């Protein structure tokens, strides 16, 4: 496919995403099945166009003065540095290229309005209904934080210290040009290719042998902040695919016991293969049992755990770099549901932790409603718990530098692409009285 045909295909996919309010991955898959002549490079290029356009949907439409898929693509290409002549050549109407530019489109492209004059939610490329929440969380930095969440995410790896060291992993992956992560002592960061594609890790021996795992640096830090010690009893209450479970196993040097649980057994399925590859031997998977649900699977742990990690279900606003289409699908009703889920799982964690133990509350959200407000609600309902000072939380994990990212809205640490170069995360320690 010629480059212009790839752009036309991307516009077609965007139209499908908009019309059916569906994930971009599903629309791309269906397009590929219906156009089997497209090769892998064509499909990758089309996907990059789609996701890059979704990253900057609000600002792209504002620049073009229209809210169509075509306007989104034109505005995104303009934001990426294309000039009017290049866009006119791509949008020529010839062959499989998109229809030729209109006079109005040419005028917009030649003299686009300044984004500095745009509202924060436009310049920051986040939904307008979330503008008050972003203003509350970030103040004058809202548009900067939003723009950082709209950028492409790097590929971060966590070195599996059960099998190797960071220095050895760095050498094993030298051909991929990794660098050490700035904040995580067990992280590596890989650059993306010029076309935005990540390295093919499943073909890398270091990955296949379990020397490294894909995990955002912020997620690594969240697991490390639990300061899980060898010999402890640890419950990962929302384990999902097991990323933080594996990090905990390495931190504990395979000693003690980790219980990996989740309310949805399907999310736990990848964990078994990952445990084997990583050589993690101190993990017991507790899948839900029929209608009894997840709570019955961990009922015997009541009051026994030194640490309960709650990687709570959330809106995922902090992970928009990796899921740019998700930010346009999230709705107020989803936020309300997630808040109810967060209160429920925190109450469950409180039952599992022993006196003197710690509940580590983690979200990949940047919203106060899901973070500091949930901590405040939990503390009001559980007088036998108190929030750990963020500096103390960071220091006990051997990460004292993280104290500078303490939230100004309540106890906890806030990470974000603009401040820490990671995905957006919130981490708070809730200590149970002895």
C-alpha positions in Angstrom: 0.0 0.0 0.0 1.2 3.5 -0.8 1.4 5.9 2.2 -1.7 7.8 1.1 -3.7 4.6 1.0 -2.6 3.8 4.5 -3.9 7.2 5.6 -7.2 6.5 3.9 -7.5 3.2 5.6 -6.8 4.8 9.0 -9.6 7.3 8.4 -11.9 4.4 7.7 -10.9 2.7 10.9 -11.4 6.0 12.9 -14.9 6.3 11.4 -15.7 2.8 12.6 -14.3 3.5 16.1 -16.5 6.7 16.3 -19.6 5.2 14.9 -19.6 2.0 17.0 -17.8 3.4 20.1 -15.6 0.4 20.1 -11.9 -0.2 21.0 -9.5 0.7 18.2 -7.9 -2.7 18.4 -11.2 -4.3 17.5 -11.8 -2.0 14.6 -8.2 -2.5 13.3 -8.6 -6.3 13.5 -11.9 -6.2 11.6 -10.3 -3.9 8.9 -7.4 -6.3 8.5 -9.7 -9.3 8.1 -11.7 -7.5 5.5 -8.5 -6.4 3.6 -6.2 -9.4 3.6 -4.1 -7.9 0.9 -2.6 -5.5 3.5 0.8 -6.7 4.7 2.1 -6.6 8.3 3.9 -3.3 7.6 0.8 -1.8 6.2 -1.3 -2.9 9.2 1.3 -1.5 11.6 1.5 1.8 9.8 -2.3 2.1 9.7 -2.5 1.3 13.5 0.1 4.0 14.2 -1.9 6.5 12.3 -5.1 5.5 14.2 -3.6 5.6 17.6 -1.6 8.8 17.0 -4.7 10.5 15.8 -6.7 9.3 18.9 -3.9 10.6 21.2 -4.5 14.2 19.9 -8.2 14.0 18.9 -9.4 17.1 20.7 -6.6 19.4 19.5 -6.6 18.0 16.0 -10.3 18.7 15.6 -9.9 22.1 17.1 -7.2 22.9 14.6 -9.4 21.8 11.7 -12.7 23.2 13.0 -14.5 19.9 12.5 -15.2 16.7 14.5 -15.0 14.1 11.7 -12.5 11.2 11.4 -11.0 13.0 8.4 -10.5 16.2 10.3 -9.0 14.2 13.2 -6.5 12.6 10.9 -5.6 15.9 9.1 -5.1 17.7 12.4 -3.0 14.9 13.8 -0.7 14.8 10.7 -0.4 18.6 11.0 0.5 18.3 14.7 3.1 15.7 13.7 4.9 18.2 11.4 3.3 17.7 8.0 2.9 20.9 5.9 0.2 21.9 3.5 2.0 20.6 0.4 2.7 17.2 2.0 -0.9 16.9 3.1 -2.2 18.0 -0.3 -0.1 15.3 -1.9 -1.4 12.6 0.5 -5.0 13.8 0.2 -5.1 14.0 -3.6 -8.2 12.0 -4.4 -6.2 9.8 -6.8 -6.3 6.1 -6.7 -6.7 4.8 -3.1 -5.8 8.2 -1.5 -8.3 10.2 0.5 -10.4 12.8 -1.2 -8.7 16.0 -2.2 -8.4 18.8 0.3 -11.2 21.3 0.2 -10.6 25.1 0.1 -11.6 25.3 3.8 -9.2 22.5 4.8 -6.4 24.2 2.9 -7.1 27.4 4.7 -7.1 25.8 8.1 -3.9 23.9 7.4 -2.2 27.0 6.1 -3.1 29.1 9.1 -4.2 26.9 12.0 -5.3 28.6 15.2 -2.7 28.7 18.1 -3.2 25.9 20.6 -2.0 28.3 23.3 -5.5 29.9 22.9 -7.3 26.6 23.2 -9.1 25.5 26.4 -7.0 23.2 28.7 -8.9 20.1 27.7 -8.2 20.8 24.0 -4.5 21.6 24.4 -4.2 18.6 26.8 -6.3 16.3 24.7 -8.6 14.9 27.4 -12.4 14.7 27.5 -14.2 18.0 28.3 -16.2 16.4 31.1 -13.0 15.5 32.9 -11.7 19.1 32.7 -12.8 20.0 36.3 -11.2 16.8 37.6 -7.9 17.6 35.8 -8.0 21.2 37.1 -8.5 19.9 40.6 -5.7 17.4 40.4 -3.1 19.4 38.5 -4.1 23.1 38.7 -2.3 25.2 36.1 -0.4 22.2 34.9 -3.5 20.4 33.7 -2.8 20.9 30.0 0.8 19.9 30.4 -0.1 16.7 32.2 -2.8 15.9 29.6 -0.4 16.4 26.8 2.2 14.1 28.4 -0.5 11.5 28.8 -1.2 11.8 25.0 2.4 11.0 24.1 3.6 7.6 23.0 4.8 5.5 25.9 8.3 3.9 26.0 8.9 0.2 26.6 9.9 -0.4 30.2 11.3 -3.7 31.4 11.7 -4.9 35.0 14.8 -7.0 35.5 14.0 -10.3 37.2 16.5 -10.3 40.1 15.6 -14.0 40.8 17.6 -14.8 37.6 20.0 -11.9 36.8 21.2 -8.4 37.6 20.3 -5.2 35.9 23.9 -4.9 34.6 23.8 -8.4 33.0 20.3 -7.7 31.5 21.6 -4.4 30.2 24.4 -6.3 28.4 22.1 -9.0 27.1 19.9 -6.5 25.5 22.6 -4.1 24.4 21.6 -4.4 20.7 18.2 -2.8 21.6 20.0 0.2 23.2 18.4 0.1 26.7 19.0 2.7 29.4 18.5 2.4 33.1 15.3 3.8 34.4 15.7 7.0 36.4 13.7 6.0 39.5 13.3 2.2 39.6 16.5 0.4 40.6 15.4 -2.7 38.6 14.2 -1.1 35.4 15.4 -0.7 31.9 13.9 1.5 29.2 14.0 0.6 25.5 13.6 3.2 22.7 10.8 2.8 20.1 11.7 2.4 16.5 11.5 5.3 14.1 8.0 4.1 13.0 6.9 3.9 16.6 7.0 0.1 16.8 8.3 -1.5 20.0 11.0 -4.2 19.8 9.9 -7.8 19.2 10.6 -9.0 22.7 9.1 -12.5 22.3 12.0 -13.1 20.0 14.6 -12.0 22.6 16.3 -14.8 24.6 16.5 -12.6 27.7 12.7 -12.2 27.6 11.9 -15.8 26.7 14.2 -17.0 29.6 12.5 -14.7 32.1 15.4 -12.4 32.7 13.1 -9.4 32.1 9.4 -8.7 32.2 7.5 -5.8 30.4 6.4 -3.5 33.2 6.1 0.3 33.2 8.5 2.0 35.6 5.6 3.4 37.6 4.2 0.0 38.1 7.6 -1.3 39.3 7.8 1.5 41.8 4.3 0.8 43.1 5.3 -2.8 43.8 8.6 -1.8 45.4 6.8 0.6 47.7 5.2 -2.3 49.4 8.7 -3.1 50.8 7.7 -6.8 50.9 10.3 -8.8 52.9 11.6 -12.3 52.6 9.5 -14.7 54.7 6.4 -12.4 54.8 2.8 -13.3 54.0 1.6 -11.1 51.1 -1.7 -10.9 49.3 -2.0 -9.4 45.8 -5.7 -8.8 45.9 -6.2 -7.6 42.3 -3.4 -9.6 40.7 -4.7 -9.7 37.1 -2.0 -11.0 34.8 0.5 -11.0 37.6 2.9 -8.1 36.8 3.2 -6.9 40.4 3.0 -10.5 41.8 6.2 -11.3 39.9 7.8 -8.1 41.2 6.9 -9.0 44.7 8.3 -12.5 44.3 11.6 -11.1 43.2 11.7 -8.5 46.0 11.1 -11.4 48.5 13.7 -13.6 46.9 11.2 -16.4 46.5 10.9 -16.7 50.3 7.6 -16.3 52.2 4.3 -16.7 50.5 2.4 -14.6 48.0 -1.3 -15.2 47.3 -2.4 -13.9 43.9 -6.1 -13.3 43.7 -8.5 -11.5 41.4 -12.3 -11.2 41.2 -12.1 -12.3 37.5 -10.4 -15.6 37.0 -10.0 -15.0 33.3 -7.6 -12.1 34.2 -5.4 -14.6 36.1 -4.9 -17.0 33.2 -1.6 -15.4 32.0 0.0 -15.6 35.4 0.7 -19.4 35.3 3.0 -19.2 32.3 4.6 -16.0 33.6 5.4 -17.6 37.0 7.1 -20.5 35.3 9.2 -18.3 33.0 10.2 -16.0 35.9 11.1 -18.9 38.2 8.8 -17.5 40.9 8.1 -20.4 43.3 6.5 -18.7 46.3 3.2 -17.7 44.7 -0.1 -19.4 45.3 -2.8 -18.5 42.8 -6.3 -18.1 44.4 -8.8 -18.0 41.6 -12.5 -17.3 42.3 -14.5 -20.5 43.0 -17.8 -20.6 41.2 -20.5 -18.4 42.5 -18.7 -18.0 45.8 -16.5 -15.4 44.2 -13.1 -14.0 45.0 -13.8 -13.3 48.7 -14.2 -17.0 49.5 -10.9 -17.7 47.8 -9.0 -15.6 50.3 -11.3 -15.9 53.3 -8.8 -18.1 55.2 -6.3 -15.2 55.1 -8.3 -12.9 57.4 -5.9 -11.1 59.7 -2.9 -13.0 58.5 -1.2 -10.9 55.9 1.8 -8.6 56.5 1.1 -6.8 53.2 -2.0 -6.5 51.1 -1.4 -5.0 47.7 -4.6 -3.4 46.2 -4.0 -2.6 42.6 -7.5 -1.3 42.4 -9.8 -1.4 39.4 -10.0 2.2 38.0 -10.7 4.3 35.0 -7.1 3.9 33.8 -6.6 7.6 33.2 -3.0 7.3 34.1 -2.4 4.7 31.3 -3.7 6.7 28.4 -0.3 6.7 26.8 -0.8 3.0 26.2 -4.6 3.1 25.6 -5.3 6.4 23.8 -8.7 5.3 22.6 -9.8 4.5 26.1 -9.9 8.1 27.2 -12.7 8.9 24.7 -14.8 5.9 25.9 -14.7 6.5 29.6 -17.9 8.0 31.0 -19.1 9.4 34.4 -21.0 6.3 35.1 -17.8 4.2 34.7 -16.0 6.5 37.2 -18.8 6.0 39.8 -18.7 2.2 39.3 -14.9 2.2 39.8 -15.2 4.2 43.0 -17.6 1.7 44.4 -15.3 -1.1 43.3 -12.4 0.6 45.0 -14.2 1.0 48.3 -15.2 -2.6 48.2 -11.8 -4.0 47.5 -10.2 -1.8 50.2 -12.7 -3.1 52.7 -11.7 -6.6 51.7 -8.0 -5.8 52.1 -8.7 -4.4 55.6 -10.0 -7.8 56.6 -6.9 -9.7 55.3 -4.2 -7.6 56.8 -2.8 -8.4 60.3 -2.5 -5.9 63.1 0.7 -3.9 62.4 0.5 -4.8 58.7 0.1 -2.6 55.7 -2.5 -2.1 52.9 -0.8 -0.6 49.8 -3.4 1.1 47.7 -2.5 1.6 44.1 -4.3 2.9 41.0 -3.3 3.8 37.5 -5.5 6.9 37.8 -4.8 10.6 38.1 -8.2 11.5 39.5 -8.6 12.6 43.1 -12.0 10.8 43.3 -10.2 7.5 42.8 -7.2 8.3 44.8 -7.0 10.7 47.8 -10.8 10.7 48.2 -10.9 6.9 48.4 -8.2 6.9 51.0 -10.1 9.5 53.0 -13.3 7.5 52.8 -11.5 4.3 53.9 -9.8 6.0 56.9 -13.2 7.4 58.0 -14.7 3.9 57.9 -11.7 2.2 59.5 -10.4 4.0 62.6 -7.9 1.2 63.3 -5.9 2.3 60.2 -3.8 5.4 59.6 -2.2 6.7 56.4 1.6 6.4 56.3 3.5 9.6 55.6 4.7 9.5 52.0 8.3 10.2 53.0 8.2 7.2 55.4 6.6 5.0 52.8 9.3 5.9 50.3 12.1 5.6 52.8 11.2 2.2 54.1 11.2 0.9 50.5 14.7 2.2 50.0 13.4 4.9 47.6 13.7 8.1 49.6 13.9 10.3 46.5 10.2 9.4 45.7 9.1 11.6 48.7 9.3 14.6 46.4 6.3 13.3 44.5 4.0 13.4 47.6 0.5 14.4 46.7 -0.7 17.9 47.7 -4.3 16.5 48.0 -3.8 14.0 50.8 -1.5 11.2 51.9 0.0 9.3 49.0 2.5 9.6 46.1 1.6 10.7 42.6 3.5 9.7 39.5 2.8 10.9 36.0 4.4 11.2 32.6 5.0 14.9 33.1 6.6 14.6 36.5 8.3 11.2 36.7 8.3 10.0 33.1 6.1 7.0 34.1 2.5 6.2 33.6 0.1 7.9 35.9 0.0 6.1 39.3 -1.2 6.8 42.8 0.3 4.9 45.8 -0.8 5.2 49.4 0.2 3.1 52.5 -2.5 2.4 55.0 -1.1 0.9 58.2 -3.3 -1.1 60.6 -2.7 -0.4 64.3 -1.1 -3.2 66.3 
